Amino acid sequence: MPGVNLPKDFDAEAHKRAAKKFSNTVPLRESCDLDDPMEKFLWMLVALPGQNGGQQAMPSSYNMLVSQALHKRGAMLKCEACGHMKDPDEVYIPPSASDPHWLTSPGRWVPADKVPAPTGDSLDEVLDNMLPQVQAALFERLKKRHSEGVL
């Protein structure tokens, strides 16, 4: 019997529409609505300990239900009495161009006071980590698109 643990008021179509926000991106604290129970803890479910093979162990649509369940069970980011909101001790760093592949690398959590400084233009970092043959092929493809008026 599928869905026995879903909330009684669960609307599958509305949930699909809400989950679409994260269909092509990794949920980050900055991109989540911290007032929405389905997004409040979503960003914390990225690069879990021991995880390998991608940023999330489960799809965002499922993790949104986990976030909502955590909210309903008393987890909170902000004290309801005084409004204090503790800053995270760790910050998520997405996979870099030097990782094997951004889709299969989970990224990492680092202490908030040890966040690496930006190394410059991320596009330069990507290009610097490409094999020369791939750079040449990319250059030829871009030249062709430019001559066709696409770029």
Residue pairs with C-beta under 8 A, 6 or more apart in sequence:
3 10
6 65
7 68
15 61
15 64
15 65
16 61
18 38
18 64
19 59
19 60
19 61
19 64
22 31
22 42
22 60
22 61
22 64
23 60
25 31
26 46
26 55
26 56
26 94
26 107
27 39
27 42
27 43
27 45
27 46
27 56
27 60
27 63
28 43
28 46
28 92
28 94
29 43
29 88
29 92
31 43
32 39
32 40
32 42
32 43
33 39
33 40
34 40
34 77
34 78
37 67
37 68
37 71
37 72
38 64
38 65
38 67
38 68
39 64
39 67
40 67
40 70
40 71
40 77
41 66
41 67
41 70
41 71
41 75
41 77
42 60
42 63
42 64
42 67
43 92
45 56
45 57
45 58
45 63
45 66
45 67
46 55
46 56
46 92
46 106
46 107
47 55
47 92
47 106
47 107
47 108
47 109
48 57
48 106
51 57
51 106
52 106
53 104
53 106
54 103
54 104
54 105
54 106
55 94
55 95
55 105
55 106
55 107
56 63
58 66
77 85
77 86
78 84
78 85
79 85
87 112
88 112
89 111
89 112
90 109
90 110
90 111
90 112
91 109
91 110
91 111
91 112
91 115
92 107
92 108
92 109
93 107
93 108
93 109
93 110
93 115
93 116
94 102
94 107
95 101
95 102
95 105
95 106
95 107
96 125
97 122
97 125
97 126
97 128
97 129
98 125
98 129
99 105
99 107
110 116
119 125
127 135
130 138
142 151
145 151
